[in-house]
Amino acid sequence: MRESAPNVLVIGATSAIAIELLRRYAKDGAQLYLVGRDPVRLRALRDDLVIRGACNVHIGILDIATFTEHQAVIDNAVVTMAKIDITIIAHGTLTVQARAQTDQAYLLREMNVNCLGVISMLSLLANVLEQQKSGTLCAISSVAGDRGRKSNYVYGAAKAGVTVFLQGLRNRLSQSGVQVLTVKPGFVITPMTREFNKTLLWVEPSVVANDIYQAIQRNKDVLYTPWFWRWIMFIIKLIPERIFKKMNL
Amino acid sequence: MGKYISWGKYSPDSPKLHDYYWDDELFKLINNTASVLAVGNRRSYGDVCLNTQGTTIVTDHYDRFLQFDPEGGIVECCAGLGLDELNVITVAAGWFVPVTPGTKYVTLGGMVANDVHGKNHHNAGTFGNHILELTLLRSKDGFTTCGPAENPELFAATIGGMGLTGVITRIKLKLKKVTSRQLYVEDIPFSSLDEFNRLTEESDSQWEYTVSWLNGDSFTSDRVGGVFSRAKHVDKNADHLLRDAGLPLHIPFIAPNALLNRPVMKIFNKLYSFMNRQARDSIKEYNSFFYPLDKIENWNILYGKRGFFQYQFVVPLNGGLAVIKEILTIAKKYRHEPYLSVLKTFGTIKSIGLMSFPQPGYTLAMDFPNRGKITLMMLSDFDRIVLAHHGKLYPAKDARMSADTFRRMYPQAEKFKEYIDPCITSDFWRRVNA
């Protein structure tokens, strides 16, 4: 366990879950490095986090689709904070399935952001942590990546790619003492899901953030959040494909 | 699926809510909507926080700190910031909100919109008295700042303006220096309103906070008993003084759903007054002194699906106690005693807000379970008495006063209308202007 407050790097810092998680680390007096697209939002978030107790907050501007800049952003974070204890990849868009089926450019753009953008970052960050021989590498995947369904398989496929990539990294980095955490949230009330009708299964981003915070502390590998999704997905994965393909999901 | 849509109101339909995190998102929402209302945590009891015929914008994710000066005690934040979160940060730095309502689960924006008051009204006035600057998003003018010196009329209209003058986005506030997170509290039983008055007079100059609980079981003839509480912040940081055992009976709500009824409340009242039969003092952490009911997060559900009404009025000091007696007698006659009643004497500090509720006098807040017609009849009887004695009702608590009653209680509403943003309205405003 770490003695002092950690250095935390967050990609997609202005996403709803990231904001809650950052506030949690700010409370601990952590040093934070926020990466995102919008400088105005990032600065507003920085001011808030400093008041909430963060000891130092840095900003890096990045459009995740610009892969050529990934390395530079990570280098900057490493130079600025000297050591990275926790890194969280939280950016993402919720793909509109119907549009992705007819609009190929959109489909590829979505895969770029939700899959390749995450994988590229993970790969570069893994090297840093492997060399450091310590730290946590965490990415927000989704229960949607556990099984393809007609209602959201484009988003699901992107997340499945992330999930498998993380699995492999975990295997590789376990020798180096690096934690690799796959986060699989269920339904979260965020700007991404504004248009959905909410049932009891929906939770606030603060609930998910709290689960992630604890999973990082407890050195977990895979986190379903809230917890009941582990069992829902367990059952969904058990259904034979022959039957599953006919289901309305 | 039904749910509570405001603190006292249950509805089978949930309203359509929009939320936002950032200024640009709010800007888009305002520019694309004809009838909107921005709301905070919806802890208002009635319909000031509802806009069921239009769009409701929830501000609870617009909750960032903007600036905090721990030396000068000045804080600036977005309107959706919760008072609970503000307290955590400021108390750690030795500062406290100058005025707090009885729950910390409110937003700063809601505190402005209702110009809330607290147990220290007699020496601090209302929340609006401590605001240095406000920023609004108005549909015609965009982001607009106002304060005691800048746009003072808009400032006065916005404080207690029920969110109608524009979407409140930023609040700059002067905090109060405190030397400890604890308060020294004295609870003193009284058995008549005259005794209550004596305690008030004796305490108001020496004690920062005063408030009284009335024993609903004691409303017989002209005897009205209760417990007078007075408190001040502990002088120096003395956490070892902590003696607060956090007894569950500090909260006048311990009964499960099916049991929150007349007999149970009678027993509770007896028990509570028995526990307080002698004056006692204690040291309390600020949360258990200011927000005892927050220990039960959703105590409103104890009233069941029909919800409840809170009736809060203020009447001038002169003749005020007689009004209170009269109202309590009527409740007794209806066999419809309030489950909880809280009495406080307001001081003379003038509210800045054009539509603010507090004025010098007695304020009594009473919770009644909703028994339908009979409850409404009784409350209308109360209205007539309050009106006849130049009193008024608190919009934040109201769900049923008539347009005519409102006009007579708030004649300044005509002037207030000049400052209302034409894109903003609420169920309350529609009702009192019907």
Boltz contact constraints between the chains, C-beta under 6 A:
constraints:
  - contact:
      token1: [A, 41]
      token2: [B, 22]
      max_distance: 6.0
  - contact:
      token1: [A, 44]
      token2: [B, 64]
      max_distance: 6.0
  - contact:
      token1: [A, 47]
      token2: [B, 66]
      max_distance: 6.0
  - contact:
      token1: [A, 48]
      token2: [B, 64]
      max_distance: 6.0
  - contact:
      token1: [A, 48]
      token2: [B, 65]
      max_distance: 6.0
  - contact:
      token1: [A, 51]
      token2: [B, 65]
      max_distance: 6.0
  - contact:
      token1: [A, 51]
      token2: [B, 68]
      max_distance: 6.0
